[in-house]
Structures are given as structure tokens and as C-alpha cells.
Amino acid sequence: MKPLRWLLKALVFVFLFTILWALLYRFVPIPVTTPQLGDYVDGQTVYRSWTPLEEISPNLVRAVIASEDARFCSHNGFDIEAIETAMKANEKGGRLRGASTISQQTAKNAFLWSDRNWLRKGLEAYFTGLIELLWGKHRIMEVYLNVAEMGPGVYGAAAAAQYHYGKSAADLSPNEAARLAAVLPNPIERNAGNPGPFVRRHSGNIQRWIGIVDADGQDDCIFG
């Protein structure tokens, strides 16, 4: 029975450790993420600067809700409807679609690595539930907008605003915010500062959606 007891003790230790880890990140800036470490190891310059959510333009908050997770304020970390839609689309073949919420992306960026495997996805689900419970939507959005990559080695709203536009995150216009949101799925190949046809077209849509997010109260958990 000793091995079983040691296993149970180890599981309890890991469980308590993750709770304390998540609680710590509830109050302090994320010191470094796995993608950032990868860039450091590869010798790439990393641009990042932690900024409170209150110093980030509401345009960017609404832009990422519009483009990445329209139900951010109403779900508990997982958008079941989006998952079902993605599964149906994937069954028909073609390019695979994802359904990761902002909460899931934040959990992955803050605590985990980027590889696509069942272990990482399982841990992502666990940490997503944890931060929804311990952080709340305001902190999740704050962390997301500070650790998301928005250009090669460019992490977070403050660094991205300075890198692409030479201004502070607080001064981002709707068009600039929409362009940053448009590059999020592929920040290496897409450029917010010098956008190609796809980014210009997609950011135009996002800019229109920003008004819908505001008018429909889809951002109430942040600004309500």
C-alpha cells in the first residue's frame, strides 16, 4: 500500500502547488512564458512590458473579444457552442478549426507549452477551470493582453503598440486594435504594422465588430 499512499500524497502536493501557483499569478505579473523562453533560447530579441488592464485601450479589449471569443463574458472558460460548431466543420474535412476561448489561451500561455497533445490539452482544461474560479474575467483579460504574442518576439499590448505603432497601449485606435487582434492567430506571418491584404480585410471586419461588442454588452464583465 505504500506506493499507493506515496502516489496519493504526490497528487495532493501537485494539486496544492497548482492552486498556489494560480493564486500567485492572480496578483503578480507573469514573469516569463514558455514561448518567451523559447525565443530567449533561440537568441531572438523579446519585447515585453507588463501593463495593467486599465492602461490598455478598451478598443483592444473589444477587438480581441470580437475576433477571438465573442462569449468571453458569458461562458465559464469553455464555449460549448463554438466547440460543437468546430467539430461539425472538422468532420467535413478541410482545414481544422479550433474553438479555444480567451480563457483557454491564457491558461496555455501562462502555465503550459504550445505542443498539441492530449496531456497539454488536459492540463489546459484544468488550468482554465482554475483561473476562471480564482482569477475572474478582469484578470484573465489582463494576463491575456500581456502575454499574447502580437509579432515575432513581441508579447503583450504595450510592447505591440510601441513596436508596431510607436505609441502606448492606452492610445490604440479602433483600427490599430483591430489589426493587432487580426494577427493573433499567426503573429509570425501576419504583420499589424505593415498589414497584407488578409490582415487589412480581416481587421476591417473586426473594427466593425468592436462597435457590436460595445453596443451588445459583450464586454460587461470588463467594463460593466
WOBELNOR-V843255 format. One record per residue. N is the residue number from 0. RES is the residue in three letters. NEAR is the number of other C-alpha atoms within 10 Angstrom. Layout:
{{N:RES:NEAR} {N:RES:NEAR}}
This chain:
{{0:MET:6} {1:LYS:7} {2:PRO:8} {3:LEU:9} {4:ARG:10} {5:TRP:11} {6:LEU:12} {7:LEU:12} {8:LYS:12} {9:ALA:12} {10:LEU:12} {11:VAL:12} {12:PHE:12} {13:VAL:12} {14:PHE:12} {15:LEU:12} {16:PHE:12} {17:THR:16} {18:ILE:16} {19:LEU:12} {20:TRP:12} {21:ALA:19} {22:LEU:15} {23:LEU:12} {24:TYR:19} {25:ARG:17} {26:PHE:10} {27:VAL:9} {28:PRO:16} {29:ILE:16} {30:PRO:10} {31:VAL:13} {32:THR:17} {33:THR:15} {34:PRO:19} {35:GLN:22} {36:LEU:13} {37:GLY:13} {38:ASP:14} {39:TYR:13} {40:VAL:9} {41:ASP:9} {42:GLY:9} {43:GLN:13} {44:THR:12} {45:VAL:15} {46:TYR:18} {47:ARG:22} {48:SER:16} {49:TRP:18} {50:THR:20} {51:PRO:13} {52:LEU:21} {53:GLU:10} {54:GLU:13} {55:ILE:21} {56:SER:18} {57:PRO:22} {58:ASN:23} {59:LEU:27} {60:VAL:24} {61:ARG:28} {62:ALA:30} {63:VAL:24} {64:ILE:24} {65:ALA:26} {66:SER:20} {67:GLU:19} {68:ASP:21} {69:ALA:21} {70:ARG:20} {71:PHE:23} {72:CYS:18} {73:SER:14} {74:HIS:14} {75:ASN:18} {76:GLY:25} {77:PHE:22} {78:ASP:20} {79:ILE:12} {80:GLU:11} {81:ALA:18} {82:ILE:16} {83:GLU:12} {84:THR:13} {85:ALA:15} {86:MET:15} {87:LYS:12} {88:ALA:15} {89:ASN:14} {90:GLU:9} {91:LYS:9} {92:GLY:9} {93:GLY:8} {94:ARG:8} {95:LEU:11} {96:ARG:15} {97:GLY:13} {98:ALA:18} {99:SER:16} {100:THR:23} {101:ILE:25} {102:SER:29} {103:GLN:25} {104:GLN:20} {105:THR:25} {106:ALA:27} {107:LYS:21} {108:ASN:23} {109:ALA:23} {110:PHE:19} {111:LEU:18} {112:TRP:16} {113:SER:12} {114:ASP:9} {115:ARG:8} {116:ASN:8} {117:TRP:9} {118:LEU:9} {119:ARG:15} {120:LYS:17} {121:GLY:11} {122:LEU:15} {123:GLU:22} {124:ALA:16} {125:TYR:14} {126:PHE:24} {127:THR:25} {128:GLY:18} {129:LEU:18} {130:ILE:24} {131:GLU:19} {132:LEU:12} {133:LEU:16} {134:TRP:18} {135:GLY:17} {136:LYS:22} {137:HIS:14} {138:ARG:19} {139:ILE:22} {140:MET:21} {141:GLU:22} {142:VAL:27} {143:TYR:25} {144:LEU:25} {145:ASN:26} {146:VAL:26} {147:ALA:23} {148:GLU:27} {149:MET:29} {150:GLY:24} {151:PRO:18} {152:GLY:21} {153:VAL:25} {154:TYR:26} {155:GLY:24} {156:ALA:33} {157:ALA:25} {158:ALA:26} {159:ALA:28} {160:ALA:24} {161:GLN:17} {162:TYR:19} {163:HIS:17} {164:TYR:16} {165:GLY:12} {166:LYS:14} {167:SER:18} {168:ALA:26} {169:ALA:18} {170:ASP:17} {171:LEU:22} {172:SER:15} {173:PRO:22} {174:ASN:19} {175:GLU:22} {176:ALA:27} {177:ALA:31} {178:ARG:28} {179:LEU:29} {180:ALA:27} {181:ALA:30} {182:VAL:22} {183:LEU:19} {184:PRO:14} {185:ASN:13} {186:PRO:20} {187:ILE:14} {188:GLU:10} {189:ARG:21} {190:ASN:21} {191:ALA:26} {192:GLY:16} {193:ASN:11} {194:PRO:16} {195:GLY:12} {196:PRO:8} {197:PHE:12} {198:VAL:20} {199:ARG:18} {200:ARG:13} {201:HIS:16} {202:SER:26} {203:GLY:16} {204:ASN:15} {205:ILE:25} {206:GLN:25} {207:ARG:15} {208:TRP:19} {209:ILE:26} {210:GLY:16} {211:ILE:14} {212:VAL:19} {213:ASP:17} {214:ALA:10} {215:ASP:9} {216:GLY:14} {217:GLN:22} {218:ASP:23} {219:ASP:13} {220:CYS:14} {221:ILE:18} {222:PHE:11} {223:GLY:7}}
